[in-house]
Amino acid sequence: MPKRIQWKSLQSTGSEDQKFLNLVQDSFLTQHVLEPTRAENVLDIVLSPQKEFVNNVKICEPLGCSDHNQIYFILKVKGERNRKIRYRNNFHKGRYKDMRKYLAKIDWNNTLENKTATECWNILKNC
């Protein structure tokens, strides 16, 4: 069986193979498997958008009775942590006894009498 895509020279012999090769090149992908993976043919592909994403590609012996060689490579992936800042109230640190004593000293009936809901809310949130 002839080698139809030459990955080292980026050439092909068949029209369908050329279409695939053009697609790989038009997508700016890099083929990392350059050595034969079955007999004298490169049948397996590892494509990446940047050459640095894949390292140490090695063609190893077949697994079991398969006639396809194993491919070993290191894929470099950098994940981004979700650094969304969350603000949380520390309710367990509240000084509730002090607040209760302070709020008990206020005459709420006179303080909130004849006030709108918005005015009452502003008084309460500023206590």
Protein Blocks (a to p, Z undefined) as FASTA:
>chain_A
ZZfbdfklopafbfklmmmmmmmmmnopacfblbdfehjbcfbdcddfbfklpghiacdd
dehjbfbdcddddddddddddfbdcddddfklpcfklmmmmmmmpcfklmmgoiafklmm
mmmmmZZ
